[in-house]
Amino acid sequence: MNLSHRPYREIHRRKSRQIMVGKVPVGGDAPITVQSMTNTLTSDATATIAQIRRLEAAGADIVRVSVPDEESTAALAEIVRAANVPIIADVHFHYKRAIEAAEAGAACLRFNPGNIGPKERVREIIKAARANNCAIRVGVNAGSLERSLLEKYGEPCPEALVESALYSCKLLEDEDFHAFKVSVKASDVFLAVAAYQQLAEVTDHPLHIGITEAGGLRTGTVKSAFGLGSLLWAGIGDTVRVSLSADPVEEIKVGFELLKALGVRHRGVNVIACPSCARQNFDVIETVRVVEDRLAHITTPMTVSIIGCVVNGPGEAGMTDIGLAGGGKNTHQIYVNGHQDHRIKDQDIVSHLVELVEKKAAEIEAKAKSQPATAATASAAAE
């Protein structure tokens, strides 16, 4: 069910320029993209490509790989050819890795002004990026600020991060290079959010947002949801990475769940479920776990409610595409398009819900294909 027309749900995105990262637009009115980073040895092209395949299957729009040495940039050309999404080369300390990565076909180069060296090296990176139709991300990090800024401010602070970013932006602009995005990351949520807020006020370049080194799956998800959610709610952010000490696929999943929760991008099934209590008329927790697992292949945006009793079940079901409300005597109510449709027994719950969702997804996709103009508009809105 589409509730995006409700005024209290409106998020007004900050106006930014649009750049292209390979074939993926970033900024402007383009969908907010979700990305992750491989943790395999880039020099092992086979392992890296395998991980990129998993990230693509999870919905990744862009994937970043680290290129710390010549062996990595040597393998990059094979990786780029095999990938179905744009590949960003992550460069630190040695500007020549950036040049090699651009020549190997990277769609974007990420460098940190705090450790890339003097402006002459930045100019060499710009030259290579321009020659190879490659975008750039200026990636400022609180953990690796320039020494001069640490001496000036005494410690990492929003002003230091923004000053570092603007200095590099000016280097790019002075070379008449504008195909770049900017990030000012920190592991401290408040520091990162404040830096992005300040940066958003003084530049219209697209912003890559993230809470860097956020922690493990649970801790990192909570910190990222708080920080990135605050920014996105304020309309700040054109591409996101949720940094987790976990399987990179989890970063993509959490990223999409975050965008889905804010209503700014929808991919797959949004499951609304109660935490369960003594009133539940079926095992809600296990039902939700299995249903989410079996619906992981569905990419069509839709909402499913799974509520254990009739206290909130009918109300939630009235706002979802498919709804389940637990009832007495092992018989439960099924809602379709917000209306009570039929009843089912305990043993039919999971398979029946999956069947209904798959049928609904097929109907939505068929309707979209039969209305090309509408489909394009709907797709843009959903994404």
C-alpha positions in Angstrom: 0.0 0.0 0.0 1.4 3.4 -0.9 1.3 5.9 1.9 3.7 8.3 0.4 1.0 10.9 -0.1 0.7 11.5 3.6 2.1 15.0 4.3 3.8 13.8 7.6 5.9 11.4 5.5 7.4 14.0 3.2 11.1 14.2 3.0 12.5 17.0 0.8 15.9 16.0 -0.5 18.6 18.6 -0.7 19.2 19.8 -4.2 22.5 18.5 -5.5 24.3 18.1 -8.8 24.2 14.8 -10.5 27.2 12.8 -11.5 27.6 9.4 -13.2 29.4 6.5 -11.5 29.6 4.3 -14.5 26.0 3.9 -15.7 24.6 4.8 -12.3 23.4 8.4 -11.6 24.2 9.8 -8.2 22.7 13.0 -6.9 20.1 15.3 -8.4 16.7 13.5 -8.6 18.3 10.0 -9.0 17.4 7.3 -6.5 19.6 7.2 -3.4 22.0 4.4 -4.2 23.2 1.6 -1.8 26.7 0.4 -1.9 29.1 -1.8 0.0 32.8 -2.8 -0.1 34.5 -6.1 -0.7 36.7 -7.6 2.0 38.5 -10.2 -0.1 42.0 -9.7 -1.3 41.5 -7.6 -4.5 44.5 -9.4 -6.0 42.4 -12.6 -5.8 40.1 -11.7 -8.7 38.1 -14.9 -8.5 37.2 -14.5 -4.8 36.5 -10.8 -5.3 34.2 -11.4 -8.3 32.4 -14.1 -6.3 31.7 -11.6 -3.5 30.6 -8.9 -5.9 28.1 -11.4 -7.4 26.6 -11.9 -3.9 26.4 -8.1 -3.4 24.7 -7.7 -6.8 22.2 -10.4 -5.9 21.4 -8.5 -2.7 20.7 -5.3 -4.7 24.0 -3.4 -4.5 24.1 -0.4 -6.9 27.8 0.2 -6.6 30.6 -1.8 -5.1 34.0 -0.5 -3.8 37.2 -2.5 -3.7 40.5 -1.6 -2.0 43.6 -1.3 -4.2 46.5 -1.1 -1.7 49.2 -2.5 -4.1 50.1 -3.1 -7.7 48.8 -6.7 -7.6 45.4 -5.3 -6.7 45.3 -2.8 -9.6 46.6 -5.5 -11.9 43.5 -7.7 -11.0 41.1 -4.8 -11.2 40.6 -4.9 -15.0 39.3 -8.5 -14.8 37.1 -7.6 -11.9 35.6 -4.6 -13.7 34.9 -6.6 -16.8 33.1 -9.3 -14.7 31.0 -6.9 -12.6 27.5 -5.9 -13.5 27.7 -2.8 -11.2 30.2 0.1 -11.3 33.4 -0.6 -9.3 35.0 2.1 -7.2 38.7 1.9 -6.4 39.6 2.8 -2.9 43.0 4.5 -2.7 45.2 5.4 0.2 48.7 6.7 0.5 49.9 6.0 -3.0 48.4 8.2 -5.8 49.8 5.9 -8.5 47.3 3.2 -7.4 44.6 5.7 -8.4 46.1 6.2 -11.8 46.4 2.5 -12.4 42.8 1.9 -11.2 41.5 4.5 -13.6 43.4 2.9 -16.5 42.0 -0.5 -15.4 38.4 0.7 -15.8 37.3 1.8 -12.4 34.1 3.9 -12.6 35.2 6.0 -9.6 38.3 6.7 -7.5 38.0 7.3 -3.8 40.9 9.1 -2.2 41.4 10.6 1.3 42.9 14.1 1.2 44.5 13.4 4.6 46.8 10.7 3.3 47.1 11.1 -0.5 49.9 13.7 -0.3 50.5 17.1 -1.9 48.2 18.8 -4.4 50.4 17.8 -7.3 49.5 14.2 -6.7 45.8 15.1 -6.6 46.2 16.8 -10.0 47.7 13.6 -11.4 44.7 11.7 -10.1 42.3 14.2 -11.7 44.2 13.9 -15.0 43.8 10.1 -14.9 40.2 10.3 -14.0 39.4 12.7 -16.8 41.2 10.6 -19.4 39.3 7.5 -18.4 35.8 9.0 -17.8 36.1 8.2 -14.1 34.3 10.0 -11.3 36.0 10.8 -8.0 34.9 10.6 -4.3 36.6 13.0 -1.9 36.5 10.8 1.2 37.4 12.6 4.3 37.6 10.6 7.5 38.0 11.8 11.1 40.6 9.2 11.7 43.0 10.4 9.1 42.7 14.2 8.9 45.6 16.3 7.7 48.1 17.2 10.4 47.7 20.9 9.8 43.9 20.7 10.5 44.5 18.7 13.7 47.0 21.3 14.8 44.5 24.1 14.0 41.5 22.6 15.7 43.1 20.4 18.3 41.0 17.4 17.5 38.7 16.0 14.8 35.6 18.2 14.7 32.9 19.0 12.2 34.7 22.2 11.1 37.9 20.3 10.5 36.2 17.6 8.4 34.4 20.2 6.3 37.5 22.3 5.8 39.4 19.2 4.6 36.6 18.4 2.2 36.2 21.9 0.8 40.0 22.1 0.2 40.0 19.0 -2.0 36.8 20.1 -3.7 38.5 23.4 -4.7 41.5 21.4 -6.1 39.1 19.5 -8.3 37.1 22.6 -9.3 40.3 24.6 -10.1 41.1 21.8 -12.6 37.6 22.2 -14.1 36.7 18.7 -12.8 33.2 18.5 -11.4 32.3 14.7 -11.6 32.8 14.1 -7.9 31.0 13.4 -4.7 32.0 14.1 -1.1 31.9 12.3 2.2 32.9 13.4 5.7 32.8 10.2 7.8 33.4 9.6 11.5 32.8 6.7 13.8 31.2 9.2 16.3 27.6 9.5 15.2 27.2 13.1 16.4 30.4 14.2 14.8 29.5 12.7 11.4 26.0 14.1 11.4 27.1 17.6 12.3 29.9 17.5 9.7 27.4 16.4 7.0 24.9 19.1 8.0 27.5 21.8 7.8 28.8 20.5 4.4 25.3 20.3 3.0 24.9 24.0 3.6 27.9 25.1 1.7 28.1 22.9 -1.3 25.7 21.3 -3.8 27.9 18.4 -4.7 26.4 14.9 -4.2 27.1 13.5 -0.8 28.1 9.9 0.1 26.9 9.4 3.7 28.0 6.8 6.2 29.0 6.3 9.8 32.5 4.8 9.4 33.7 1.8 11.4 30.3 1.6 13.1 30.9 -1.8 14.6 29.4 -5.3 14.4 26.1 -6.3 12.8 23.9 -5.2 15.7 25.9 -2.3 17.1 26.7 -1.0 13.6 23.2 -1.2 12.4 21.9 0.8 15.3 24.5 3.5 15.0 24.0 3.7 11.3 20.3 3.8 11.5 20.5 6.7 14.0 23.1 8.7 12.1 22.1 8.0 8.5 18.4 8.1 9.4 18.8 11.6 10.8 20.6 12.8 7.7 18.2 11.2 5.2 15.2 12.5 7.1 16.7 15.9 6.7 17.0 15.3 3.0 20.8 14.9 3.1 22.5 12.0 1.2 22.7 10.8 -2.3 24.4 7.4 -1.9 24.9 5.4 1.3 27.1 2.8 2.8 26.4 1.1 6.1 29.8 0.1 7.4 29.6 -3.1 9.4 32.1 -5.6 10.7 30.0 -8.3 9.1 29.3 -10.0 5.8 29.2 -7.1 3.2 25.9 -8.5 2.0 24.4 -7.4 5.4 25.5 -3.8 4.6 23.3 -3.9 1.5 20.4 -5.4 3.4 20.5 -2.9 6.2 21.0 -0.1 3.7 17.8 -1.0 1.8 15.9 -1.5 5.1 16.9 1.9 6.2 15.7 3.6 3.0 12.6 1.5 3.1 11.8 2.5 6.6 12.0 6.2 5.6 10.0 5.6 2.5 12.6 7.1 0.2 13.3 3.9 -1.7 11.6 0.5 -1.8 13.0 -2.8 -2.8 11.4 -6.1 -1.9 8.9 -6.9 0.8 8.5 -4.7 3.9 7.4 -7.0 6.7 5.4 -5.3 9.5 5.3 -7.7 12.5 4.4 -7.5 16.2 7.0 -8.5 18.8 4.5 -11.1 20.0 3.0 -11.6 23.5 0.7 -13.9 25.4 -2.2 -12.9 23.1 -0.5 -14.4 20.0 -2.5 -17.1 18.3 0.5 -18.5 16.3 4.3 -18.4 16.6 4.9 -14.9 15.3 8.7 -14.8 15.6 9.3 -18.1 13.8 6.7 -17.2 11.2 8.3 -13.9 10.4 11.8 -15.5 10.3 10.7 -18.1 7.8 8.6 -15.8 5.7 11.3 -13.2 5.4 13.8 -15.9 4.3 11.4 -17.3 1.7 10.6 -13.9 0.3 14.2 -12.8 -0.1 14.0 -13.3 -3.8 11.1 -10.8 -4.2 12.3 -7.4 -5.4 8.9 -5.9 -6.1 8.1 -3.3 -3.5 5.1 -4.3 -1.3 4.2 -4.4 2.4 3.1 -7.5 4.4 1.8 -7.4 8.0 2.1 -10.4 10.3 0.3 -9.7 13.6 -0.4 -12.3 16.2 -3.8 -11.3 17.4 -6.8 -9.1 16.5 -5.9 -6.1 18.7 -3.8 -4.4 16.0 -3.9 -7.1 13.3 -6.9 -5.8 11.3 -5.8 -2.1 11.5 -2.3 -2.9 10.3 -3.6 -5.2 7.6 -5.8 -2.3 6.3 -2.6 -0.4 5.4 -0.7 -3.3 3.7 -0.8 -5.3 0.5 -1.1 -8.6 2.3 -2.0 -9.0 5.9 -2.3 -11.7 8.5 -4.1 -11.3 11.8 -4.2 -14.1 14.3 -7.6 -15.4 15.4 -9.0 -17.9 17.8 -9.4 -21.7 17.3 -6.3 -21.9 15.1 -8.1 -19.9 12.4 -6.6 -16.6 11.2 -7.7 -13.7 9.0 -6.1 -12.9 5.6 -6.3 -9.4 4.2 -5.6 -8.5 0.6 -5.2 -4.9 -0.5 -6.5 -3.8 2.9 -9.7 -5.8 3.0 -10.5 -9.1 4.7 -10.4 -11.7 2.1 -10.5 -15.2 3.7 -9.4 -17.3 6.6 -6.7 -20.0 7.0 -5.6 -22.6 9.5 -2.3 -22.8 11.4 -0.6 -25.3 9.2 -1.1 -23.1 6.1 0.3 -19.8 7.3 3.9 -19.6 5.8 3.3 -21.3 2.5 0.0 -19.4 2.0 1.6 -16.0 2.7 4.5 -16.7 0.3 2.1 -17.8 -2.4 0.0 -14.7 -2.0 3.0 -12.4 -2.1 4.5 -14.1 -5.2 1.1 -13.8 -6.9 0.8 -10.1 -5.9 4.3 -9.4 -7.1 3.6 -11.0 -10.5 0.4 -8.9 -10.8 2.3 -5.7 -10.0 5.1 -6.5 -12.5 2.6 -7.5 -15.2 0.7 -4.2 -14.8 3.9 -2.3 -15.0 4.9 -4.0 -18.2 1.5 -3.3 -19.8 1.8 0.5 -19.0 5.3 1.5 -20.1 5.1 5.1 -19.3 3.5 4.5 -15.9 6.0 1.7 -15.2 8.9 4.0 -15.8 7.4 6.5 -13.4 6.6 3.9 -10.8 10.0 2.4 -11.0 11.7 5.7 -10.5 9.4 6.4 -7.6 10.1 3.0 -6.1 13.8 3.2 -6.6 
